[in-house]
Amino acid sequence: MENLAMTEKKAPGQGAILEEIKTFVCFAVAPEKQALAMELVCRYQEDSIVQQLLCEHYSSLPEAVEEPILAIRELSSQQGIYCLLLVAESVSFFYLVSADQVVYAGCRAEELSADLLRFIDLGDWANLDKLVAKPEQFPLYGGLEKRKAVCSVCGVAEGDAHLLGCLVEICPWCDGQLNTCNCRFEKLGVDEINSEEELEKFEKLLAEKGRVPFSAEQGLAYPGSSKGLDPADD
């Protein structure tokens, strides 16, 4: 996802980060609302990624909004990156998270970059503002650690087609590694792929044959390269 820089977080142990969150909540939330904040923390206490997200939120307190987070809702996901909405009493906060990264994106739709808006895929800024005004219409976040497996090379979720050129994708014609077998050349009747047009034609042939989706047991069986799937350099 272009121009969506993610800041890597090195998380402490589970017990340590829970204590950190409790400490930050004491400073960030009014005493009479701290129980509400900790209720959500405890709901996700087995999910280290959500714990890191909440630690980041309460330690930095975006927009200086001293309110407890009441719910975490999922707006969109793609290639192992999730756009989440942290819902407080009077405002919601946009965050991007992955298996080891957290980044705050804003609390109003107009603050989001064009790249992030395309990633969320819920219309323009005005439409997104209307939608997040009623956050209950989005599903509660179930936790990244309980998600389907993702491809270690191209990041797609289990059951989805690989990104074209992925080293892990299996050829639907010969069951070999698509990126290194000769089927692509044979189907196109060429010795190598030299143009975007040939790539598009091959992708169409793949779709007609039926691409082999990613599954958790797939992996890199042997070293390979993308030669043949990338247009040759001039």
N, C-alpha and C positions, 0 to 999 in steps of 0.2 A: 504494500500500500504506500504509494509515493508520498513523500514529505510528511509522513506521520511518525516523527521520531519518538521512540519509546525509551524512557529512562530505566535502565536496569536497576533492580533492587535486590540486594543480598539480604535475605531474610534471616533473622536470628531463630533460635529454637522456638518450638510451639509455645511452651510455657512462658518463655521470656517475652515473646511478642504479645501474648495475652496480658501480661503485667504492664507492658508498655502502653497498650491501648487503654487499660484502666486508668493509668496515670494521666494520659492525655485527655481522656474524657473528663476527669476531675477538674482540669483547667479549662476545657473547651465548652463544657455544657453546664447550664445552671443546675445546682444541686437537686432541685425537685424533678429534673428531667433526666438525670444520669441513669436511673433504673431503666428507662426506655432505651437509652443508647446501649446499655449493657445487655439488654434482652436480645437485640439483634446480633451483637458480638457473640453471645453464647449460642445463638442459633447456628452460626457458621464456625463454631470453635474447632471443628475437625477439618476445616478447609484452610490450609495455610495461605492460599492465594488471596482469599477474601480477608483473612486476618491482616495480611500485609496491606491490602487496599484500605481497610478501615484505619490501620495505624497511620498510613500516609495521610488520610483525610483529616483525622483528628489532630495530628501533629502540625499540619500546615494550615488547617482551617480556611479553605478557600473562601474568598469574599468576606471573610471575618464573620460568617454566619454561625452564631453559637447555638446551634440547634442539634438535637439528636437525629441520627439517620434512622428512619423507621422502616425502610424497605430498600431492597436492591432489585432493580428490574432490568431485564435484558432487552436492548433495542435491536441489536444486530450482531452477527458473528460471521467471520470469514477467515479461513486459513489460520485458525488457532488464535485469532485476535477478537476480543469481545468488546462491544461498546455497551457500557452499563450506565444506568441512571440511578444514582443514590438519592433517595427521596427523603427530604427533611420536612419539617412542618410547613414552611412557607416557600421553599425553593427546592429545586433539584439540581444535581451536579452530574455532568457528563464525565465519564472516565473510560479510558481504554486499558484493558488488561490482557495479558497473555500468561503463559505458564510461569514466567519469571520476570515480568515487567509490569509497571503501573505508570500511567501518566494522566494527569488532570487535563481536561479539554475545555472546561468552561461551565457556566451555569445558565447561559442563555443561548438559544439556537444561533443567534447572529454572531456569537463569539467563535463558532466552529469554522474551521477551514473548509474550503470547497472540496478538498480531498476527503475529509472526514464526513461531510454531508453526503457525498457519493457513496461512501462506505456504508453509512446507515441506511441509505436508499429509502427514505420516507418522505420524499418530496423536497420542496425548497425550504428556506429558513422559516418563512411564515407558517407553512404547514406543520413543520416540526414543532414550532412553538405551541401551536394549537393542540397537537397530540400530547406533548409532555405536560400540558396543563391538566390532563387527566391520566396520570401515570398508571392507574390501576388497570388500564386496558393492555398494558404490556405484561408479559409473564414474569413471575418472580424468578430470580436467578437461582439455578439449582446447584451451582458450584462448578468451577472449571475442572476440578480433579475427578469429577464423576462423568465427564464428557466422553464421547467416543474417542478412540485413538485417532491420531493425526499422522499423516505421512511425514517422516523426518526430513524429507528433501523438499517437497513443494508445499507442505502444510495443510493439504485438504483433509477433511474429516473422513472417517471410515464410511464407505458407501458412496462417496462422491468420486467423480472422474478426476484423475491427476491433471495438473497443469501440463500442457503439451511440452514435451521435452524432458519431463521428470525422469530421473535415472531409475526409479522404482517401478514405473508403469510396465505392465505385462502386455505383450503383443497378443491381440485376439486371434491372429492367424496361426502363430506357431508356438504360443505360450512361453516364448523366450522373453528376454529383456527388450522392450520395444525400442529403446534408445541405441541398442547395439546390434540387433538382428538386421537381416537384409530385406525384410518384408516391405519396408517403406519404399525402397528402391524398386523392388519387383512390381509393386502395385502401381507405381507411377511410371514405370518403364524408363527409368533414368539411372545414371551412375552415381549422381549426388544431387542434393537439393540446393538450388542456387537462387531461389526467389521466394518472395512472400506468396506469390500466386501458387507455387507448388506446395508450399506449406498449407495454404488454405484448402487446396485440393486433397492433400493427404488427410487433413483433419476431417473433411467431409467423408472420405472413404472410411475413416475410423468410426465416425458416427453411424454410418450405414451398416458397418459390420457389427458394431456394438462394443464400446470400449470396456475394458476390464476395470471396474472401480477399485479404489483402494480398500484393502482389508488389513487388519492388524498383523497378520502373519507375513505380509509382503515386506521385503527388505532388499537391500543391495546384495545380490547374489555374487557379483563379481565386479571389478572396476570397469567403468564405462566412461564414455564421453558423449557430448551432445552433437558430435559431428554427424551431419546428415539431417538433423532436425532443425538446425540453425542455418539460415541462408549463408552461403559461402561469402567470405569477405572479398571485396573487390581488390 
